[in-house]
C-alpha cells in the first residue's frame, strides 16, 4: 500500500545517444539555414550601403529575413516523442524545412540582387578614384591616418610629375593591375572592420596596421587577412549556432540570458556547448514527459493538464484524470529527472482545470471524501508498479527513492485558483504563511527558478 512516491528516472544510454544524434542533426540544419539567411541579408544590406534610393529595398530585405527566421523557429521546432520512429521523422522534417526556408529566402531576395550588384559597381567606381591608403584610413576612422594617406597620395603624385608623368596621364597596364590588387586587399580589410563577427584581437591588429600607414602596409595586410577572415567565418558560424540554440531554449520555456561578447573562438564555442547541453537536457525531459503521458493514457488517464503549483521548483506539474472522475494523479517532473506521483482529488473533475492554470492543494473534507481518497491511495500502489513496468518498456529506469504510507495528510483536493482565493493566498505568503500549494505573487509560469527534490512537493 502506498501514498505518494518519488523516483529518479534514467533513460537508457542507447536512447540517450539516439536523442543526442537527432538533436545534433536538427541543430546543424537550423544553424546552417540561419547562417545562410543572415549572410544573404547582410551581403545585400552592405551592397546597398547608405544610398537613400535603396532604403526601400533594404527595408524589404530586412522584413523578408525576419519572416524567414520566424518561420525557422516555428516550423523547425524539434521535441522528442515517446515513439523513437516519430522522433526520427520529426528531426528529418526539421532538416528539410530549414533548408527549404533558406532556399525560399534566397529566391525571394533574388530581385534585390541585381540592384545590389549595381550598387556595388557604383561603390567600386567611386573607390577606384581614390588611393587605397585613403580607403583604409577611412575604415580606421583616424584623422592622422587620413592625413598620412593624403600625404602619401600627394607624394606619389609629385613623384609621378617629377618623372614626367602627369596626373592626367593614363597608367600603364601593370600600374592598373597593382592598383586593382591594392583595392581588393583594402576592401577585404574594410569588410573585416565592418563585420560584427571579427574577433576583438583581429580588429585591434587591423586598426593598428591601418593607423601606422607605411609603404608595405598592403603587403602586411595581404599576409594577415586569410587567418583573420577564417576566424571571422568561424565566429559567424558560432554566432548562428548560439542564436539558434537560445531561440530553441526560449521556445521551450527555458530562461536564457543575452549572450556575452567573446574575446576568442574558444569562449564562443564553450558558450555554444553549454546551450547545447541545456537543449539535450530539455530533450531528455520532453522524452520522459511524452512517455509518462503515453503510459498514463494506457491506464485510462486520457485527459491531462499542465498546471502551476505554488512552489518555486524547476520542472513541470501535470494532472491526469479520467472523464467524470473526481480523483486523478498529480505528477511532478523536476529538471533533474525526479518524478513524484500522488493521488489528487478533483472535486469538480479534471475538466474544471484549465490548461496552464494556477492550482493549489486543499485539505479534503473529513468523512466520506477522506475515505474515498484514502482508498485511492491504497489502490495507487498496484497502478504505480504497472506504470513503472510500462516506463521500462520505453527504456526508462524508475528508481524509487521515497514511499509514503497512505495517510489523511495526503487526502488533498487540487483546485484551480480564482480571484479572491489567489489574493488571499498571496496575503498569507506576504505574512510568512507556509500554506501548502500557496501560489507566488508572480505570474504563473511552468518553468521555475530554483531546483529541489520532488519529495517536498507532496507535503
C-alpha positions in Angstrom: 0.0 0.0 0.0 1.3 3.4 -0.8 0.7 7.1 -0.7 2.8 9.5 -2.9 6.1 8.2 -4.3 9.2 9.8 -5.7 11.7 8.2 -8.0 14.6 9.1 -10.2 14.0 8.4 -13.9 17.0 7.4 -16.0 17.0 6.9 -19.8 19.0 4.0 -21.3 22.2 5.1 -22.9 21.1 3.8 -26.3 18.1 6.0 -26.3 20.1 9.0 -24.9 22.5 8.5 -27.8 19.7 8.4 -30.3 18.2 11.6 -28.9 21.5 13.3 -28.9 22.2 12.4 -32.5 18.7 13.7 -33.6 19.3 16.9 -31.6 22.7 17.4 -33.4 21.1 16.9 -36.8 18.4 19.4 -36.0 20.8 22.0 -34.6 23.1 21.7 -37.6 20.2 22.1 -40.1 18.8 25.1 -38.3 22.2 26.8 -37.8 23.1 26.3 -41.4 19.8 27.8 -42.6 20.1 30.7 -40.1 23.6 31.4 -41.3 22.5 31.4 -44.9 19.7 33.8 -44.2 21.8 36.2 -42.2 24.7 36.1 -44.7 22.4 36.8 -47.6 20.7 39.6 -45.7 24.0 41.2 -44.6 25.6 41.0 -48.0 22.6 42.7 -49.6 22.5 45.4 -47.0 26.2 46.0 -47.2 25.9 46.4 -51.0 23.1 48.9 -50.6 25.2 50.9 -48.2 23.7 54.2 -47.2 22.2 55.0 -50.6 18.8 56.7 -49.8 17.4 55.5 -53.1 17.8 51.9 -51.9 16.3 52.3 -48.4 13.0 50.7 -49.6 15.0 47.7 -50.9 16.9 47.5 -47.6 13.7 47.5 -45.6 12.2 44.8 -47.8 15.2 42.6 -47.3 15.1 43.1 -43.5 11.4 42.2 -43.4 11.9 39.1 -45.5 14.8 38.0 -43.3 12.8 38.5 -40.1 9.9 36.5 -41.6 12.3 33.7 -42.7 13.8 33.5 -39.2 10.4 33.4 -37.6 9.4 30.5 -39.9 12.6 28.7 -39.0 11.7 28.9 -35.3 8.1 28.0 -35.8 8.4 25.2 -38.4 11.6 23.6 -37.3 10.9 23.1 -33.6 12.0 19.6 -32.6 10.7 17.9 -29.5 11.2 14.1 -28.8 8.2 11.8 -28.9 7.6 8.6 -27.0 8.0 6.5 -30.2 11.5 6.8 -31.5 10.4 6.5 -35.1 8.3 9.6 -34.6 11.2 11.5 -33.2 13.3 10.4 -36.2 10.6 11.6 -38.6 10.3 14.9 -36.7 14.0 15.6 -36.9 14.2 14.8 -40.6 11.3 17.1 -41.3 13.0 19.9 -39.3 16.1 19.5 -41.5 14.1 19.6 -44.8 12.1 22.6 -43.6 15.2 24.5 -42.6 16.8 24.1 -46.0 13.6 24.9 -47.7 13.1 28.1 -45.7 16.7 29.3 -46.6 16.1 28.4 -50.2 12.8 30.4 -50.3 14.5 33.4 -48.7 17.3 33.4 -51.3 14.6 33.2 -54.1 12.5 35.9 -52.5 15.5 38.3 -52.4 16.8 37.5 -55.9 15.1 40.6 -57.4 17.2 42.7 -55.0 20.5 41.0 -56.0 20.6 42.9 -59.3 20.1 46.2 -57.5 22.8 45.2 -55.0 25.2 44.4 -57.9 24.7 47.8 -59.4 25.2 49.4 -56.0 28.5 47.5 -55.7 29.6 48.6 -59.1 28.9 52.2 -58.3 30.8 52.0 -55.0 33.7 50.3 -56.7 33.8 53.1 -59.3 34.0 55.7 -56.5 36.6 53.8 -54.7 38.8 53.4 -57.8 39.1 57.2 -57.9 40.8 57.2 -54.5 44.1 55.8 -53.4 43.8 52.6 -51.4 45.6 54.2 -48.4 42.8 56.7 -48.2 40.2 53.9 -48.2 42.0 52.2 -45.3 42.3 55.4 -43.4 38.6 55.9 -43.6 38.0 52.4 -42.4 40.2 53.0 -39.4 38.5 56.3 -38.6 41.7 58.0 -37.7 42.4 61.6 -38.6 46.1 61.1 -38.6 45.7 58.1 -40.9 43.7 60.3 -43.3 46.4 62.9 -43.2 49.1 60.4 -43.8 47.1 58.9 -46.6 46.7 62.2 -48.2 50.3 63.0 -47.8 51.2 59.7 -49.4 48.9 60.4 -52.3 50.5 63.9 -52.7 54.0 62.5 -52.6 53.1 59.8 -55.1 51.6 62.4 -57.4 54.6 64.7 -57.0 56.9 61.8 -57.7 55.0 60.9 -60.8 55.1 64.5 -62.0 58.9 64.7 -61.5 59.3 61.6 -63.7 57.4 63.4 -66.5 54.1 61.6 -65.8 51.2 64.0 -65.2 48.2 63.2 -63.1 46.1 63.1 -66.2 48.3 60.5 -67.8 46.9 57.1 -68.3 48.5 54.5 -66.0 50.3 51.5 -67.5 48.6 48.1 -67.5 51.0 47.0 -64.7 50.0 50.0 -62.6 46.4 49.4 -63.1 46.9 45.8 -62.1 48.7 46.8 -58.9 46.0 49.3 -58.1 43.3 46.7 -58.5 45.2 44.3 -56.2 45.6 47.0 -53.7 42.0 47.9 -53.8 41.0 44.3 -53.4 43.1 43.9 -50.2 41.8 47.2 -48.9 38.2 46.2 -49.4 38.8 42.9 -47.6 40.3 44.8 -44.7 37.3 47.1 -44.7 34.9 44.2 -44.7 36.6 42.7 -41.7 36.5 46.1 -39.8 32.8 46.4 -40.5 31.8 42.8 -39.7 30.3 42.2 -36.2 31.9 38.8 -36.2 35.6 39.9 -36.4 37.4 38.9 -33.2 38.5 41.8 -31.0 42.2 40.9 -31.3 42.0 40.8 -35.1 40.1 44.1 -35.1 42.7 45.7 -32.9 45.5 44.4 -35.1 43.8 45.7 -38.2 43.3 49.1 -36.8 46.9 49.3 -35.6 48.1 48.2 -39.1 46.0 50.8 -40.8 46.9 53.6 -38.3 50.6 53.2 -39.0 50.4 53.5 -42.7 53.7 52.6 -44.4 54.6 51.6 -48.0 54.4 48.0 -47.1 51.0 48.2 -45.4 49.3 46.3 -48.2 51.9 43.5 -48.1 51.4 43.2 -44.4 47.6 43.1 -44.7 47.8 40.5 -47.5 49.6 38.2 -45.1 47.3 38.9 -42.2 43.9 38.7 -43.9 43.5 35.0 -44.6 43.7 34.0 -40.9 41.5 36.9 -39.9 38.9 36.0 -42.5 39.0 32.4 -41.4 38.4 33.5 -37.7 35.5 35.7 -38.8 33.8 32.9 -40.7 34.2 30.6 -37.7 32.9 33.3 -35.4 29.9 33.8 -37.7 29.1 30.1 -37.6 29.3 30.0 -33.8 27.1 33.1 -33.6 24.4 31.5 -35.7 24.6 28.3 -33.6 24.4 30.3 -30.3 21.5 32.4 -31.5 19.6 29.4 -32.7 20.1 27.4 -29.5 19.0 30.3 -27.5 15.8 30.7 -29.6 15.0 27.0 -29.1 15.5 27.1 -25.4 13.3 30.2 -25.1 10.6 28.4 -27.1 10.9 25.5 -24.5 10.3 28.0 -21.7 13.9 27.8 -20.6 15.3 31.2 -19.5 18.3 32.3 -21.4 20.3 35.5 -20.7 21.7 37.6 -23.5 24.9 36.1 -25.0 28.0 37.9 -23.7 30.8 39.2 -26.0 33.6 36.7 -26.8 37.2 37.6 -27.0 38.2 34.2 -28.5 36.6 31.5 -30.6 37.2 29.1 -27.7 35.0 31.2 -25.4 32.2 31.3 -28.0 32.5 27.5 -28.6 32.3 26.9 -24.8 29.1 29.0 -24.5 27.6 27.3 -27.5 28.3 23.9 -26.0 26.7 25.0 -22.7 23.5 25.9 -24.6 23.5 22.6 -26.5 23.8 20.7 -23.2 20.8 22.5 -21.9 18.9 21.6 -25.1 19.8 18.0 -24.6 18.5 18.1 -21.0 15.3 19.7 -22.3 15.0 16.8 -24.8 15.5 14.3 -22.1 12.7 15.7 -20.0 10.5 16.1 -23.1 11.0 12.4 -23.8 10.3 11.5 -20.2 7.1 13.6 -20.2 6.0 12.1 -23.6 6.5 8.6 -22.2 4.7 9.4 -19.0 1.7 10.8 -20.9 1.6 7.7 -23.1 1.7 5.4 -20.1 -0.9 7.3 -18.2 -3.2 7.1 -21.2 -2.8 3.3 -21.3 -4.1 3.3 -17.7 -7.2 5.3 -18.6 -5.9 8.7 -17.7 -6.7 10.1 -21.1 -7.1 13.7 -20.0 -4.1 15.7 -18.9 -3.4 19.3 -17.9 -0.2 21.3 -17.4 -0.6 23.3 -14.3 1.4 25.6 -12.0 1.6 24.7 -8.3 2.7 27.3 -5.8 6.3 26.1 -5.4 9.5 27.6 -6.8 10.8 24.3 -8.2 12.2 23.8 -11.6 10.1 21.3 -13.5 6.6 20.5 -14.8 3.4 19.8 -13.0 0.8 17.8 -14.7 -2.7 16.5 -13.8 -4.0 13.2 -15.2 -7.6 12.3 -15.0 -10.5 10.2 -16.4 -13.6 11.6 -17.7 -16.2 12.3 -15.0 -13.9 11.0 -12.3 -13.4 13.1 -9.1 -9.9 11.9 -8.5 -6.7 11.7 -10.6 -3.0 11.8 -10.4 -0.7 14.7 -9.9 2.7 14.3 -11.5 5.8 16.5 -10.9 8.8 16.0 -13.1 11.8 18.1 -12.0 14.5 19.3 -14.3 16.9 16.8 -12.8 14.6 13.8 -13.7 12.9 13.4 -10.3 9.4 12.1 -10.7 6.7 12.5 -8.0 3.3 10.9 -8.4 0.4 11.2 -5.9 -3.3 10.8 -5.8 -5.1 14.1 -6.2 -8.7 14.9 -5.5 -10.5 16.7 -8.4 -13.9 17.6 -6.8 -15.3 19.2 -10.0 -13.5 16.8 -12.4 -10.4 17.5 -14.4 -12.4 19.5 -17.0 -12.7 22.2 -14.3 -9.0 22.7 -14.5 -7.8 24.9 -17.4 -4.5 24.2 -19.3 -1.6 26.1 -17.6 -3.9 27.1 -14.7 -2.5 28.0 -11.3 -3.8 25.4 -8.8 -3.5 24.8 -5.1 -3.9 21.9 -2.7 -6.6 22.0 -0.1 -7.3 19.5 2.7 -10.2 17.2 1.8 -13.4 17.3 3.9 -13.2 14.7 6.6 -15.6 11.8 6.4 -16.7 10.2 3.2 -14.4 12.2 0.9 -11.4 11.4 3.0 -12.3 7.7 2.9 -12.6 7.8 -0.8 -9.1 9.4 -1.3 -7.6 7.0 1.3 -8.9 4.1 -0.7 -7.5 5.6 -3.9 -4.1 5.8 -2.2 -4.2 2.1 -1.3 -5.1 1.3 -5.0 -2.3 3.6 -6.2 0.4 1.1 -5.3 -0.6 -1.5 -7.9 -1.1 1.1 -10.5 2.3 2.6 -9.7 4.0 -0.8 -10.3 2.3 -1.1 -13.7 3.4 2.4 -14.6 7.0 1.6 -13.7 6.8 -1.5 -15.9 5.4 0.4 -18.8 8.1 3.1 -18.5 10.8 0.3 -18.6 9.4 -0.7 -22.0 10.4 2.8 -23.2 14.0 2.4 -21.8 13.3 4.4 -18.7 14.6 3.1 -15.3 12.4 4.1 -12.4 14.4 4.1 -9.2 12.1 4.6 -6.3 13.6 6.9 -3.6 10.7 7.5 -1.3 7.5 5.8 -0.4 4.8 7.4 1.7 2.2 5.3 3.6 -1.4 6.2 2.9 -2.5 9.0 5.2 -5.2 11.5 5.7 -2.4 14.1 5.4 -2.3 13.3 1.7 -6.0 13.5 1.2 -5.9 16.7 -0.8 -8.2 18.3 -3.3 -6.5 20.0 -6.2 -8.5 23.1 -7.3 -7.9 26.0 -9.7 -7.2 29.3 -8.1 -9.5 32.2 -8.8 -9.7 35.9 -7.9 -10.2 36.4 -4.2 -8.7 33.0 -3.4 -5.4 34.0 -5.2 -5.3 37.3 -3.4 -5.9 35.6 0.0 -3.0 33.2 -0.7 -0.7 36.0 -1.7 -1.5 37.8 1.6 -0.7 34.7 3.6 2.6 34.4 1.7 3.5 38.0 2.5 2.9 37.3 6.1 5.2 34.3 6.0 2.5 31.6 5.8 3.6 28.1 5.0 0.3 27.0 3.5 0.8 24.1 1.1 0.1 25.0 -2.5 0.2 28.7 -1.9 0.9 30.4 -5.2 3.7 33.0 -5.6 2.7 36.6 -6.4 4.4 36.5 -9.8 2.7 35.5 -13.0 2.2 31.7 -13.2 4.8 30.0 -15.3 5.5 26.4 -15.8 9.3 26.8 -15.6 10.6 27.6 -12.2 13.7 29.4 -10.9 15.3 27.1 -8.4 15.7 23.3 -8.3 14.8 21.0 -5.5 13.7 17.5 -4.6 10.3 16.3 -5.7 9.6 14.8 -2.3 8.9 18.3 -1.0 6.1 18.7 -3.5 3.9 16.1 -1.8 3.9 17.7 1.6 
